[in-house]
Amino acid sequence: GRTDSLPSLTVLEPENFVEMNSADARGLGLWNGDLVQVVSPSDGIGQKGRVQVSERIRPGVIAMSHSRGRWENNSKAYKVDGSMGASAPLRGKGVTMNPLARLDPVLGNVSLQEPIGGSVSFSDTKVRVEKVIG
């Protein structure tokens, strides 16, 4: 999740992707680089990202690195004491998965936590992938 803070890695991969198996991509009429909207019950608007077709991903599953698509973390400049601060716009490039994470049904606006390590339970989130036309 901290890859965006390492310029040497950002140069190698400036944007993350919505990775999916070729069978799933074919079924949705998708090719590498196509723009998609990933929608979950927790994020009905969804998040836009580019597809990367890969045999590394199991059919029926998508993968998204959570080291890109920041809406903060210095991805845009802010005015501080009358001067615009520096920013790193590449940190905002790509797709973020955080809003898609399944919400805790009891607590509401808190991501569901996995019981062993207490981190966000990303692997339990069911999503729908739609091709963005236009």
C-alpha positions in Angstrom: 0.0 0.0 0.0 3.0 2.3 0.1 4.3 1.7 -3.4 3.1 5.2 -4.5 5.7 6.7 -2.1 8.6 5.0 -3.9 9.5 7.0 -7.1 11.6 4.2 -8.5 8.5 1.8 -8.4 6.1 4.5 -9.6 8.3 4.9 -12.7 8.1 1.2 -13.4 4.3 1.0 -12.9 2.7 4.5 -12.9 -0.9 3.2 -12.7 -2.5 0.1 -11.3 -5.2 -1.9 -13.1 -8.3 -4.0 -12.6 -6.8 -7.4 -13.4 -9.0 -10.2 -14.6 -8.8 -13.5 -16.2 -9.0 -13.7 -20.0 -12.2 -15.8 -19.9 -14.0 -13.1 -17.8 -12.7 -10.3 -20.0 -13.9 -12.1 -23.2 -17.3 -12.6 -21.6 -17.6 -8.9 -21.0 -16.1 -7.9 -24.3 -13.0 -6.3 -22.7 -9.4 -5.9 -23.9 -6.3 -4.7 -22.2 -6.6 -1.0 -21.5 -10.4 -0.8 -21.7 -11.9 1.5 -19.1 -14.3 -0.2 -16.6 -16.4 0.7 -13.7 -16.1 -1.6 -10.7 -19.3 -1.4 -8.5 -19.9 -3.0 -5.1 -22.8 -2.9 -2.7 -20.8 -0.5 -0.6 -20.0 1.8 -3.5 -23.0 2.0 -5.9 -21.3 4.7 -8.0 -18.2 2.6 -8.4 -14.5 3.2 -9.3 -13.1 3.6 -12.8 -9.9 1.7 -13.8 -8.2 0.2 -16.8 -8.4 -3.6 -17.4 -5.3 -5.8 -17.5 -6.1 -9.3 -18.8 -4.0 -11.9 -17.0 -3.9 -15.6 -16.6 -2.5 -15.0 -13.1 -6.0 -14.2 -11.9 -8.6 -17.0 -11.3 -11.8 -16.8 -13.3 -14.6 -15.1 -11.4 -12.2 -12.9 -9.4 -10.6 -9.5 -10.0 -7.5 -8.1 -8.4 -6.5 -4.5 -7.8 -3.4 -3.2 -6.1 -4.2 -0.8 -3.4 -1.1 1.4 -3.9 -2.6 3.8 -6.4 -5.6 6.0 -7.0 -5.1 8.1 -3.9 -7.4 11.0 -3.5 -5.1 12.5 -0.8 -1.6 11.4 0.3 -0.1 14.4 -1.4 -1.7 13.5 -4.7 -2.9 17.1 -5.2 -1.5 20.4 -4.0 -3.1 22.5 -1.3 -2.7 26.1 -0.4 -0.9 26.4 3.0 -0.1 29.8 4.5 -0.9 31.5 1.1 1.4 29.3 -0.9 0.6 26.2 -3.0 2.4 23.2 -1.6 4.2 20.5 -3.7 2.3 17.5 -4.8 2.9 14.1 -6.4 0.1 13.7 -9.0 1.1 10.2 -9.9 -0.2 9.0 -6.5 -3.7 9.9 -7.7 -3.3 7.9 -11.0 -5.1 4.6 -11.3 -8.0 3.1 -9.4 -8.6 2.9 -5.7 -10.3 -0.1 -4.1 -11.0 1.4 -0.6 -14.5 2.7 -1.3 -15.4 -0.7 -2.8 -14.6 -2.6 0.4 -17.5 -4.4 2.0 -19.0 -2.5 4.9 -19.6 -4.0 8.3 -23.3 -4.8 8.5 -23.5 -3.9 12.2 -21.3 -0.8 12.4 -22.2 0.7 9.0 -19.7 3.1 7.6 -16.7 1.0 8.6 -15.0 -1.7 6.4 -15.6 -5.2 7.4 -12.5 -6.5 9.2 -11.0 -10.0 8.8 -10.8 -11.7 12.2 -7.2 -12.9 12.3 -5.1 -9.8 11.5 -7.8 -7.1 11.9 -7.2 -5.6 8.5 -9.9 -4.7 5.9 -11.5 -7.8 4.4 -10.9 -7.0 0.8 -11.2 -10.6 -0.3 -14.9 -10.8 0.8 -16.2 -8.0 -1.4 -18.3 -9.0 -4.3 -18.2 -6.6 -7.2 -19.7 -6.1 -10.7 -17.4 -5.0 -13.6 -19.0 -2.9 -16.4 -17.4 -1.6 -19.5 -17.3 2.2 -19.8 -18.6 3.2 -23.2 -17.5 6.5 -24.7 
